[in-house]
Amino acid sequence: MPDDYSGPIPKPTPETKPFWEGTKQRKLLVQRCDDCRQHYFYPRPLCPHCLSRNVTWTQVSGKGRLHTFVINHRPARGYPLAPPFIIGIVELDEGPRLLSNIVGVEPDPQLIRCEMRLEVVFDDITDAITLPRFRPASA
């Protein structure tokens, strides 16, 4: 675990507990509707596509593409990364989009582009919480 992490610690709720249990096991889990077969994220009891309650948690590949990003140059109070750092919306190959940090690449607009392939990495910040972040895909 990083000794220097000083950011906010997520507090799992009944709706998000399976997500955080998955990240602790280094698995990226999202919900999938058993009726329309669509994956979705953020966690909720109804499928946002067809409103079915017939949903299950499923492991996804952790691979996707960068949909959009911002390079933050301003210090954020209580945020664990020193500026500049990259915040991105990652569109998973399975469809859902997640907001996350982009790591493993310099925060330089010449090096980052929308549509670049990404893969999930996991960062243990406490004994109970592991954060998913994304880096440029290795292949």
C-alpha positions in Angstrom: 0.0 0.0 0.0 1.3 3.5 -0.8 2.4 5.3 2.4 1.9 8.6 0.7 -1.8 8.3 -0.3 -3.7 11.2 1.2 -6.8 11.3 -1.0 -10.4 10.5 -0.1 -11.1 6.9 0.8 -14.2 5.5 -1.0 -16.9 4.2 1.4 -18.7 1.2 -0.1 -22.5 1.2 0.0 -24.7 -1.8 -0.4 -25.0 -0.9 -4.1 -21.2 -0.5 -4.6 -19.9 -3.3 -2.3 -19.5 -5.9 -5.0 -17.5 -3.4 -7.2 -15.0 -2.8 -4.3 -14.8 -6.4 -3.4 -13.8 -7.1 -7.0 -11.1 -4.5 -7.2 -9.6 -5.9 -4.0 -9.3 -9.2 -5.9 -7.9 -7.3 -8.9 -11.1 -7.8 -10.9 -13.1 -5.1 -12.6 -16.8 -5.9 -12.0 -19.7 -4.1 -13.5 -23.4 -4.9 -13.7 -25.0 -6.7 -16.7 -28.6 -7.0 -17.5 -29.7 -10.6 -17.9 -32.6 -9.5 -20.1 -31.1 -7.1 -22.6 -27.5 -8.3 -22.1 -26.1 -4.7 -21.7 -23.3 -3.9 -19.3 -23.6 -0.7 -17.3 -21.9 1.4 -14.7 -22.5 3.1 -12.1 -24.1 0.5 -9.8 -27.9 0.6 -9.5 -30.7 -1.9 -9.0 -32.3 -1.3 -12.5 -30.9 -1.7 -15.9 -30.7 1.8 -17.4 -31.4 0.4 -20.9 -34.6 -1.6 -20.3 -35.4 -1.0 -16.6 -35.2 -4.7 -15.8 -34.3 -5.7 -12.2 -32.8 -8.9 -13.5 -29.1 -7.8 -13.2 -25.9 -9.5 -12.1 -22.3 -8.5 -11.4 -19.9 -9.7 -14.0 -16.2 -9.4 -14.6 -15.1 -7.4 -17.6 -11.8 -7.3 -19.5 -10.5 -4.1 -18.0 -9.6 -3.0 -21.5 -11.0 0.0 -23.3 -10.3 3.3 -25.0 -9.9 6.8 -23.8 -13.1 8.7 -24.5 -12.0 12.1 -23.2 -9.6 13.5 -20.7 -8.3 16.6 -18.9 -4.8 17.3 -17.6 -5.3 18.9 -14.3 -2.7 21.5 -13.4 -4.3 22.9 -10.2 -3.6 21.3 -6.8 -6.8 19.7 -5.5 -7.2 19.8 -1.7 -6.8 16.3 -0.3 -6.2 14.8 -3.7 -3.4 12.1 -3.7 -1.7 13.0 -7.0 0.4 16.1 -7.4 -0.4 18.2 -10.5 -0.3 17.8 -13.3 -2.3 14.6 -13.5 -4.7 13.1 -16.0 -8.4 12.4 -15.4 -10.1 10.5 -18.1 -13.3 8.8 -19.1 -12.6 5.3 -20.2 -15.0 3.5 -22.4 -14.7 -0.2 -21.6 -14.8 -2.7 -24.5 -18.0 -4.0 -23.0 -19.6 -0.5 -23.3 -19.8 1.3 -19.9 -17.8 4.4 -19.2 -15.8 5.0 -16.0 -14.1 8.1 -14.7 -10.6 7.3 -13.5 -7.0 8.5 -13.4 -4.8 7.7 -16.4 -1.3 6.6 -15.2 1.8 5.3 -16.8 2.0 8.2 -19.3 3.3 11.7 -18.9 0.6 14.4 -18.6 1.6 15.9 -21.9 -1.1 16.5 -24.6 1.4 15.3 -27.2 1.5 11.9 -25.7 -2.2 11.4 -24.9 -5.0 11.0 -27.5 -8.7 10.1 -27.4 -9.3 6.6 -28.7 -5.9 5.4 -27.3 -6.1 1.8 -25.9 -6.0 1.5 -22.1 -6.0 -1.3 -19.6 -6.9 -1.4 -15.9 -4.3 -1.4 -13.1 -5.1 -1.7 -9.4 -3.7 0.4 -6.6 -4.1 -0.8 -3.0 -4.7 2.3 -0.9 -5.9 0.6 2.3 -6.4 -3.0 3.5 -10.0 -2.8 2.3 -9.9 -0.4 -0.7 -8.2 -0.9 -4.1 -8.6 1.8 -6.7 -8.8 0.9 -10.4 -6.8 3.2 -12.6 -5.9 2.9 -16.3 -2.7 3.0 -18.3 -1.8 2.7 -22.0 -2.3 -0.8 -23.1 0.8 -2.9 -23.6 -0.4 -4.5 -26.8 
